[in-house]
Amino acid sequence: MRIGVQNVENTENRNYKIIAVDDEEGIIDSLSIFLKRSGYDFTGVTNPQEAIEKVKNEHFDLMILDFIMTPFHGDQVVEEIRKFNNELYILLLTGHKDLAPPLETIRRLDIQGYCEKSDKFDQLLLLIESGIKSIAQMNQIKKINDELKTTYNLLEKSYLESIETLRYTVEAKDTYTKGHSDRVSEYAVLIGKKVGLPEDELKTLQIGGLFHDIGKIGVPDTILQKEAKLTDDEYSEIKNHPSIGAHILSTATIFKEIIPIVKHHHERYDGHGYPSQLKGEDIPYLARITAIADTFDAMTSKRSYRDALPMETVISEFERCKGTQFDSKLADTFLDILKNNFDDIKEIQEKYN
């Protein structure tokens, strides 16, 4: 019965690779016999530099490392290994406890344990078994995290595809806004890059621009497709779309970052926008950028009731509305793009027209 239990343990131990480093050939031979008998996949090395290269090029779960070696000591070996591998579980062997490295060094190099050399390996075996249990637990945690990440990515993809379908539905309801969200997204990112936003915020701008009008799914077709001037009641219906869009996206945490864009891209810097009449710096920064991109595309797109406005008129309007409709600094940034980098704008227009 005892033998059966040992066989099961040996089978499990084969899943773990141990490397031992000691410049004494006799120690390596003894550890080889001892650990292979316990079922571990064992590699023994007498040259510290060779050990570093092996760890760099092969996977090992645990290292048993002599402290006093030539041409350099065990802590120097760990120093090199930690430059490229922070996960290897390391046990340090010392000829005498007085020769062990300082506790500060052990902590700094993340050495998990050490013990004195002995003719018997009982203490070392206990440390190895403890280390293997820790490694097994960490592997399980990594596996769970990987599975959760995969599940999250699939869920995120599913949500994005669902909202993307809604976005195309909105554009199908109003043929005059075809390509509008794509252009707004790219214009917003163009402004974001110009003001030096980090990659994560540029990504938020991109997705926020794509979905900024998603709330129009809740606006009647008769209003969206009306060619004549809207009545006050109809305009009030249109003004509900930012709040509707924010509500649609609020059910999924992955859209948390873009909701301020969706809800507040029609706020005005002077506080006379909608839906919340936010003013100045109270308007989320990315929503202020999207407001400029959205207005520019509206002015430069052909509508049922008018042609696209000439660029001279567009520039004049942005100059006039700085500090009232738009954040002055952001408006100046966009005017600089229009005047000096218009090829970037033209490229986006040609891409989606």
PEVENGI-V315851 format. One record per residue. N is the residue number from 1. PHI is phi in whole degrees, -180 to 180 (999 if undefined). Layout:
n=N phi=PHI
n=N phi=PHI
//
This chain:
n=1 phi=999
n=2 phi=-62
n=3 phi=-65
n=4 phi=-60
n=5 phi=-62
n=6 phi=-61
n=7 phi=-64
n=8 phi=-62
n=9 phi=-63
n=10 phi=-61
n=11 phi=-61
n=12 phi=-68
n=13 phi=-65
n=14 phi=-63
n=15 phi=-76
n=16 phi=-116
n=17 phi=-102
n=18 phi=-116
n=19 phi=-118
n=20 phi=-114
n=21 phi=-127
n=22 phi=-155
n=23 phi=-78
n=24 phi=-96
n=25 phi=-58
n=26 phi=-63
n=27 phi=-65
n=28 phi=-61
n=29 phi=-62
n=30 phi=-65
n=31 phi=-64
n=32 phi=-61
n=33 phi=-63
n=34 phi=-64
n=35 phi=-79
n=36 phi=-68
n=37 phi=-65
n=38 phi=-82
n=39 phi=98
n=40 phi=-81
n=41 phi=-80
n=42 phi=-115
n=43 phi=-130
n=44 phi=-113
n=45 phi=-136
n=46 phi=-101
n=47 phi=-105
n=48 phi=-57
n=49 phi=-65
n=50 phi=-63
n=51 phi=-63
n=52 phi=-60
n=53 phi=-66
n=54 phi=-65
n=55 phi=-65
n=56 phi=-68
n=57 phi=-107
n=58 phi=-130
n=59 phi=-94
n=60 phi=-130
n=61 phi=-88
n=62 phi=-145
n=63 phi=-121
n=64 phi=-106
n=65 phi=-131
n=66 phi=-72
n=67 phi=-83
n=68 phi=-92
n=69 phi=-140
n=70 phi=-117
n=71 phi=-84
n=72 phi=-147
n=73 phi=-78
n=74 phi=-61
n=75 phi=-65
n=76 phi=-71
n=77 phi=-62
n=78 phi=-63
n=79 phi=-54
n=80 phi=-70
n=81 phi=-64
n=82 phi=-67
n=83 phi=-71
n=84 phi=-131
n=85 phi=-144
n=86 phi=-103
n=87 phi=-102
n=88 phi=-61
n=89 phi=-82
n=90 phi=-123
n=91 phi=-114
n=92 phi=-102
n=93 phi=-103
n=94 phi=-127
n=95 phi=-71
n=96 phi=-156
n=97 phi=-62
n=98 phi=-71
n=99 phi=-96
n=100 phi=-69
n=101 phi=-67
n=102 phi=-59
n=103 phi=-58
n=104 phi=-60
n=105 phi=-67
n=106 phi=-60
n=107 phi=-70
n=108 phi=-61
n=109 phi=-90
n=110 phi=55
n=111 phi=-86
n=112 phi=-79
n=113 phi=-178
n=114 phi=-150
n=115 phi=-150
n=116 phi=-78
n=117 phi=-66
n=118 phi=-155
n=119 phi=-66
n=120 phi=-102
n=121 phi=-108
n=122 phi=-59
n=123 phi=-65
n=124 phi=-64
n=125 phi=-61
n=126 phi=-62
n=127 phi=-65
n=128 phi=-65
n=129 phi=-61
n=130 phi=-64
n=131 phi=-63
n=132 phi=-64
n=133 phi=-63
n=134 phi=-64
n=135 phi=-62
n=136 phi=-61
n=137 phi=-64
n=138 phi=-65
n=139 phi=-62
n=140 phi=-66
n=141 phi=-63
n=142 phi=-61
n=143 phi=-61
n=144 phi=-63
n=145 phi=-62
n=146 phi=-64
n=147 phi=-65
n=148 phi=-64
n=149 phi=-64
n=150 phi=-62
n=151 phi=-62
n=152 phi=-63
n=153 phi=-62
n=154 phi=-66
n=155 phi=-65
n=156 phi=-61
n=157 phi=-61
n=158 phi=-65
n=159 phi=-63
n=160 phi=-61
n=161 phi=-65
n=162 phi=-65
n=163 phi=-69
n=164 phi=-60
n=165 phi=-62
n=166 phi=-63
n=167 phi=-62
n=168 phi=-67
n=169 phi=-65
n=170 phi=-61
n=171 phi=-66
n=172 phi=-69
n=173 phi=-71
n=174 phi=-131
n=175 phi=-63
n=176 phi=-75
n=177 phi=-104
n=178 phi=-60
n=179 phi=83
n=180 phi=-59
n=181 phi=-64
n=182 phi=-63
n=183 phi=-67
n=184 phi=-59
n=185 phi=-57
n=186 phi=-73
n=187 phi=-61
n=188 phi=-62
n=189 phi=-64
n=190 phi=-60
n=191 phi=-66
n=192 phi=-58
n=193 phi=-66
n=194 phi=-64
n=195 phi=-91
n=196 phi=80
n=197 phi=-69
n=198 phi=-70
n=199 phi=-58
n=200 phi=-65
n=201 phi=-76
n=202 phi=-64
n=203 phi=-65
n=204 phi=-63
n=205 phi=-60
n=206 phi=-61
n=207 phi=-71
n=208 phi=-60
n=209 phi=-64
n=210 phi=-62
n=211 phi=-109
n=212 phi=-64
n=213 phi=-104
n=214 phi=-58
n=215 phi=-67
n=216 phi=-67
n=217 phi=-61
n=218 phi=-96
n=219 phi=-99
n=220 phi=-56
n=221 phi=-59
n=222 phi=-61
n=223 phi=-82
n=224 phi=-62
n=225 phi=-99
n=226 phi=-69
n=227 phi=-90
n=228 phi=-83
n=229 phi=-63
n=230 phi=-74
n=231 phi=-75
n=232 phi=-60
n=233 phi=-65
n=234 phi=-67
n=235 phi=-65
n=236 phi=-63
n=237 phi=-62
n=238 phi=-59
n=239 phi=-68
n=240 phi=-81
n=241 phi=-64
n=242 phi=-64
n=243 phi=-69
n=244 phi=-62
n=245 phi=-62
n=246 phi=-63
n=247 phi=-66
n=248 phi=-59
n=249 phi=-79
n=250 phi=-68
n=251 phi=-78
n=252 phi=-124
n=253 phi=-64
n=254 phi=-66
n=255 phi=-98
n=256 phi=-54
n=257 phi=-72
n=258 phi=-93
n=259 phi=-58
n=260 phi=-59
n=261 phi=-67
n=262 phi=-61
n=263 phi=-79
n=264 phi=-119
n=265 phi=-74
n=266 phi=-110
n=267 phi=-72
n=268 phi=-112
n=269 phi=-62
n=270 phi=-88
n=271 phi=91
n=272 phi=-101
n=273 phi=-93
n=274 phi=-145
n=275 phi=-92
n=276 phi=-111
n=277 phi=52
n=278 phi=-68
n=279 phi=-132
n=280 phi=55
n=281 phi=-68
n=282 phi=-71
n=283 phi=-76
n=284 phi=-52
n=285 phi=-57
n=286 phi=-69
n=287 phi=-70
n=288 phi=-64
n=289 phi=-66
n=290 phi=-64
n=291 phi=-60
n=292 phi=-67
n=293 phi=-62
n=294 phi=-65
n=295 phi=-65
n=296 phi=-60
n=297 phi=-68
n=298 phi=-63
n=299 phi=-71
n=300 phi=-100
n=301 phi=-106
n=302 phi=-76
n=303 phi=-120
n=304 phi=-64
n=305 phi=-102
n=306 phi=-165
n=307 phi=-84
n=308 phi=-61
n=309 phi=-75
n=310 phi=-63
n=311 phi=-62
n=312 phi=-62
n=313 phi=-67
n=314 phi=-60
n=315 phi=-62
n=316 phi=-62
n=317 phi=-66
n=318 phi=-66
n=319 phi=-63
n=320 phi=-68
n=321 phi=-96
n=322 phi=-63
n=323 phi=85
n=324 phi=-110
n=325 phi=-81
n=326 phi=-121
n=327 phi=-59
n=328 phi=-59
n=329 phi=-64
n=330 phi=-69
n=331 phi=-63
n=332 phi=-62
n=333 phi=-61
n=334 phi=-70
n=335 phi=-62
n=336 phi=-63
n=337 phi=-64
n=338 phi=-62
n=339 phi=-85
n=340 phi=-119
n=341 phi=-134
n=342 phi=-66
n=343 phi=-59
n=344 phi=-65
n=345 phi=-66
n=346 phi=-61
n=347 phi=-61
n=348 phi=-67
n=349 phi=-62
n=350 phi=-68
n=351 phi=-67
n=352 phi=-115
n=353 phi=-104
//
